Amino acid sequence: AESPQKQRPFKLRKLRSGTGSFHQNRTNDTVHTSIELCSLMRTIVDTEFFQRLRKLKQLGVTEHVYVNATHNRFEHSLGVAHLCHQRTQNLKQCQPQLGITEKDVM
């Protein structure tokens, strides 16, 4: 019988105290290298419901064929949040006529 892998608790490393609301927390990611999370996202990530995403595999049985191919919904969701932030920030800068605010970017 195989023993289940121990899940390490998710901990963000402190980046700096910066003035912007988005530059307070950073974590590492295998796809995006480094992801910054605002305090709102940090609060969401710390919920029990979001932490349960760690147990849901994104690639199904692929890891049985490709041992290093591991990815779960938790990692996927962090990546999605990171990409959404980048895209909305880019839209805010490139198309000011849209009236995108910092709250929209968060």
N, C-alpha and C positions, 0 to 999 in steps of 0.2 A: 504494500500500500504506500502510495506517495504521500509525503507530508505537504500540506498547502504552504505556498510561499508566504512569508510574513510581509505584510504591507507596512512600509515605513510611513509614519505620519507626515503629512504634507506640511512643510515649513518654508515660508518665504524668507529669503535672506534680506536683511536691511541694506538698502542702497545708499540713501542719503536723506536728509530731512527736507530737502528742496522746497521751493516755494509753490510749485505746481502741485495740483492734487493727484496727478497721474504718476509722479516720479517718486513714490514713497516705498514701493515694494517691487522686487524683481525676483524671478525664478528662472531656472535653466530649463530648456526644452531641447529634445533631440532634433526636431525639425527646424525650429525658429531660433535656435541657439539661446537667446535670452529674451524673456518676456517681462514687461513691466505691467503691474496691476495697480489700478487706482484703489482707494480705500473702499469704494462701493463694491468693486469686484472682489476685493479681499474678503469683505464681509460675506459675499455670496459663496465664495470658494470654501469658507470656513463652516458652512452649514452642513448638517448631517446628510441632507438630501444630495448635495453636490458631491460630498465625499463618497457616497455610495456608487458614483459613476466609475470609481477605480475598479470595481469588480466586474463591470460590463466590458467584455472584449470587443474591440472595434473590428478585428480581422478574423473573428471566428476561429476555425480550426487551422488557419494558415500557419500558426506558430508550431504546429506539429510537423509541418513540412520544412518550414524555414524557421529554425530555432530562434534566430535573432529578430524575427519579425513580431514584435510585441507592441501593441498599441491599444489603449483602452479609451472609453468615452470621456474619462476625466482629462487625459492629455489632449484629446481631440477638442474638447470644450475650451480648454485654455488657449489652444491654437486659434480657434474660431474667434474668441474674444480679442486676441491679439491682432488678427487680421482685420476684424471689424473696426478696431480703434485706428489702425493705420489707414484704412480706406476712408473713414469719415474725416480724419485729420487732413488727408490729402484733398478731399472734396472741399473742405472748409477753406483751405489755402488757395486752391485753383479756381474755385467758383464762389467767390464771396457773395454774389447775388442770390445765392440760395439761403443766406441768413443762418447758417449753421452755427450754433453756439457751443461753448465749452461743455455745457450740460448735455447737448446732443452727442458730442464726441465721447463722453464718458459712457 
